[in-house]
Amino acid sequence: MSSNVLVIGSEGQIGTELCLELEKRDDIVLYRADIRLLTNSERRLYRLDATDQRSIKQLIRELQIDEVYLMAALLSAKGEENPKLAWELNMNSLLHLLDLAKEGLYKKLFWPSSIAVFGPDSPKVDTPQNTTINPSTVYGISKRSGEFWCNYYFNKYGVDVRSIRYPGLISHATEPGGGTTDYSVAIIRAAIGTRNYTCYLKGNTILPMLFMPDAIKATLAIMDAPKESITIRTSYNLGGFETSPELMARSIRRFIPDFEINYSIDFRQDIADSWPQSINDENAIMDWGFESEYDLDRTVEAMIKALG
């Protein structure tokens, strides 16, 4: 018997590629929802404001949804420019869906968190699942608060909500969406185009990254795992590989030898400095078998081939 799956924020960076993978499955019927309608409307795509609980409830009932992926969010850099909007979108959308799951309107929810939950006093290297967490951005604050809400709804009401703390994500399918790690996509696009990129982070700023195929694989793996295998109901750490603007430039030059990188540091440097350099994701490995396939060089090669 097939399941009806709804992806809210389907036209965003993660949502776009998540939907491509979900479409390949014979055991689901996929429905898309976003405040923007960018793809063919014949593909079960609905206009939806993720903060409008009444409309969400109506759509879930109408489509008889079984599982929801809530991918709508305002990311770190954009969030600092509009903190109240970031809080409203990132928090209220989650609370609306947790309440609807509590009411029994659907069975399972995926909600993404982020390494932005970690703050300047968190360990920088091999950052553990449970540690000091004092986020310094409204994005991180909303994600950390959301993690607590997920845990609360699971323990108090039995809501089957699952979550991953994504590192920086690298994707060729969509334009970057306003995150601090977006340079990792922009640098490759610039290398292919102008052969020159001006980066807003220092060259030696190391951050954890994940190529989108690995992120999607992890997202589907945690949702496919048996309920009893999910031991963390806040959000799972997820790693990948560690890189910096200079390391990415070096990898790019294997294919584009004349590529040049320059620097013009802005407010995103302070955000990046507060985040981990590497992530301990042993819980994701043990509980639901996470395993990344792409390192830095494989990611850069795949991005250049896709964009070139």
C-alpha positions in Angstrom: 0.0 0.0 0.0 1.4 3.4 -1.0 1.9 6.4 1.4 0.9 9.9 0.6 3.9 12.2 1.2 3.9 16.0 1.4 7.1 18.1 1.0 6.6 21.6 2.3 9.3 23.9 0.9 9.6 21.7 -2.2 11.1 24.4 -4.4 14.1 25.1 -2.1 17.6 23.8 -2.1 17.0 20.6 -0.2 13.3 20.2 -1.2 14.1 20.2 -4.9 16.5 17.3 -4.8 14.5 15.5 -2.1 11.5 15.5 -4.4 13.5 14.1 -7.3 14.5 11.1 -5.1 11.0 10.6 -3.7 9.5 10.6 -7.2 11.6 7.5 -8.0 9.8 5.5 -5.3 6.9 3.2 -6.3 5.6 3.0 -2.7 4.6 6.7 -2.3 2.4 9.3 -3.9 4.3 12.6 -3.8 2.7 16.0 -3.3 4.7 19.3 -3.3 3.9 22.6 -1.6 5.7 25.9 -1.5 5.0 29.6 -1.3 6.7 29.8 -4.8 5.5 27.8 -7.7 8.5 27.1 -9.9 7.9 23.7 -11.4 5.2 22.2 -13.5 1.8 22.6 -11.7 0.7 19.3 -13.1 3.2 17.5 -10.7 0.9 17.8 -7.7 2.3 21.2 -6.7 0.3 23.5 -4.3 0.9 27.1 -3.3 1.3 27.1 0.5 2.4 29.5 3.2 4.2 27.3 5.8 3.1 29.6 8.6 -0.6 29.3 7.7 -1.8 26.4 9.9 -5.3 26.5 8.6 -4.2 26.0 5.0 -1.7 23.3 6.0 -4.4 21.4 7.9 -6.8 21.7 5.0 -4.2 20.4 2.5 -3.2 17.5 4.7 -6.8 16.5 5.2 -7.7 16.9 1.5 -4.7 14.8 0.3 -4.9 12.3 3.2 -1.2 12.7 3.9 0.8 10.1 5.8 4.2 11.7 6.0 5.4 15.3 5.9 8.8 16.8 5.2 9.0 20.4 6.4 11.8 21.9 4.4 10.7 25.6 4.5 13.1 27.8 6.4 15.0 31.1 6.5 18.7 30.4 6.6 21.5 31.9 8.7 22.6 34.9 6.8 19.1 35.9 5.7 17.9 35.3 9.2 20.3 37.9 10.6 18.9 40.4 8.2 15.3 39.7 9.2 15.3 38.0 12.7 11.6 38.2 13.4 10.6 36.7 10.0 13.2 33.9 10.6 11.7 33.1 13.9 8.1 33.2 12.6 8.9 30.9 9.6 11.3 28.5 11.3 9.3 28.1 14.5 5.6 28.5 13.8 5.7 26.2 10.8 7.1 23.5 13.0 4.7 24.0 15.8 1.7 24.0 13.4 2.8 20.6 12.0 3.6 19.1 15.5 0.1 20.1 16.6 -1.5 18.5 13.5 0.5 15.3 14.1 -0.7 15.4 17.7 -4.2 15.5 16.4 -3.6 12.4 14.4 -3.9 14.1 10.9 -0.7 12.3 9.7 1.8 9.8 11.0 5.4 11.0 10.6 7.3 14.3 10.3 10.8 15.2 9.1 12.1 18.5 10.3 15.7 19.7 9.5 17.9 21.3 12.1 21.5 22.6 11.5 25.0 22.8 12.9 23.9 26.5 13.5 22.6 25.2 16.9 26.2 25.1 18.1 27.7 28.3 19.4 31.2 29.8 20.1 31.6 27.8 23.3 30.8 24.4 21.7 33.8 22.2 20.9 35.1 23.0 17.5 36.6 19.6 16.5 34.6 16.4 16.5 31.7 18.2 18.0 29.7 15.6 20.0 26.0 15.0 19.8 25.5 16.3 23.4 27.6 19.2 24.4 27.4 22.9 25.3 25.0 24.5 22.9 24.5 28.3 22.9 23.6 29.4 19.3 24.6 33.0 18.4 22.2 33.5 15.4 18.4 33.7 15.2 18.6 30.7 12.8 20.5 28.7 15.4 18.2 29.8 18.2 15.1 28.8 16.2 16.7 25.4 15.3 17.7 24.7 18.9 14.3 25.6 20.2 12.7 23.5 17.5 14.8 20.5 18.6 13.4 20.8 22.1 9.8 21.1 20.8 10.3 17.9 18.7 11.6 16.1 21.7 8.7 17.4 23.9 6.0 16.4 21.4 7.5 12.9 21.0 7.8 12.3 24.8 4.4 13.9 25.7 2.2 13.0 22.8 4.1 10.3 20.9 4.6 12.3 17.7 7.0 10.5 15.4 9.2 13.4 14.4 12.7 12.9 13.1 15.5 15.4 12.5 19.0 15.9 11.3 21.5 18.7 12.0 22.7 19.4 8.5 26.2 20.8 8.0 26.8 23.1 5.0 25.1 21.6 1.9 26.5 21.7 -1.6 24.1 21.4 -4.5 24.0 22.2 -8.3 20.3 21.9 -8.7 19.3 25.2 -7.2 20.8 28.6 -6.4 22.1 29.1 -2.8 19.4 30.2 -0.4 21.0 32.6 2.0 23.2 30.5 4.2 26.7 31.2 5.6 28.1 28.1 3.8 26.7 29.2 0.4 30.2 30.2 -0.8 30.8 26.5 -1.4 28.3 26.6 -4.3 29.0 30.1 -5.5 32.8 29.4 -5.7 32.3 26.6 -8.2 29.7 28.5 -10.3 32.2 31.5 -10.4 35.1 29.2 -11.3 33.2 27.8 -14.3 32.0 31.3 -15.4 34.5 34.1 -14.7 37.4 32.0 -13.3 37.4 34.4 -10.3 35.6 34.5 -7.0 35.5 37.0 -4.1 34.7 35.1 -0.9 33.1 36.6 2.2 34.9 34.2 4.5 38.6 34.0 5.3 40.5 31.4 3.3 41.3 29.2 6.3 37.7 29.1 7.7 37.1 25.3 8.1 33.5 24.1 8.2 31.8 20.7 7.8 30.1 20.2 4.4 27.9 17.6 2.7 27.2 17.0 -0.9 23.4 17.0 -1.5 23.1 13.4 -2.7 24.5 12.3 0.7 22.2 14.7 2.5 19.2 13.3 0.7 20.3 9.7 1.3 20.6 10.5 5.0 17.1 12.1 5.1 15.5 9.1 3.5 17.4 6.7 5.7 16.3 8.3 8.9 12.7 8.4 7.7 12.8 4.7 6.6 14.3 3.5 9.9 12.1 1.6 12.3 10.6 3.8 15.0 12.5 1.9 17.7 15.8 2.6 16.1 15.5 6.4 16.5 17.1 7.1 19.9 17.5 10.8 19.5 14.3 12.9 19.3 16.0 16.3 19.3 18.2 16.1 16.2 21.0 13.9 15.0 24.5 15.3 14.3 25.5 14.7 10.7 29.0 15.2 9.3 30.5 14.8 5.9 33.9 16.4 5.0 35.7 19.5 6.3 36.8 22.2 3.9 37.6 25.9 3.6 37.5 28.4 0.8 41.2 27.9 0.1 40.9 24.1 0.1 38.0 24.3 -2.3 40.0 26.6 -4.5 42.8 24.2 -4.6 40.5 21.3 -5.5 38.8 23.4 -8.2 42.3 24.1 -9.8 42.6 20.4 -10.6 40.0 21.1 -13.3 40.3 24.9 -13.8 44.0 25.8 -13.3 43.7 29.5 -13.8 41.0 30.0 -11.2 41.6 32.8 -8.7 40.1 33.5 -5.3 40.0 36.9 -3.5 38.5 37.9 -0.2 36.2 40.6 1.1 35.1 39.5 4.6 31.6 40.4 5.8 29.3 39.6 8.8 29.1 36.0 7.8 32.6 35.4 9.1 31.4 35.9 12.7 28.7 33.3 12.1 31.1 30.8 10.6 33.6 31.4 13.5 30.9 30.3 16.0 30.3 26.9 14.2 32.1 23.6 14.5 34.9 22.6 12.2 34.0 18.9 12.3 31.1 16.9 13.5 30.9 13.6 15.4 28.0 11.7 13.9 28.5 8.3 15.4 24.8 8.2 16.6 23.5 8.5 13.1 25.9 5.8 12.0 24.9 3.4 14.7 21.1 4.1 14.8 20.2 4.2 11.1 23.3 3.5 9.1 24.4 6.9 7.8 27.5 6.7 5.5 28.7 9.6 3.3 30.1 8.7 -0.2 31.5 12.1 -1.3 34.6 13.8 0.0 35.8 17.2 -1.1 37.4 16.3 -4.4 34.6 14.0 -5.5 32.1 16.7 -4.7 34.0 19.4 -6.6 34.4 17.0 -9.6 30.6 16.2 -9.6 29.7 19.9 -9.3 31.9 20.9 -12.2 30.6 18.2 -14.4 27.0 19.1 -13.5 27.4 22.8 -14.0 29.9 22.9 -16.8 
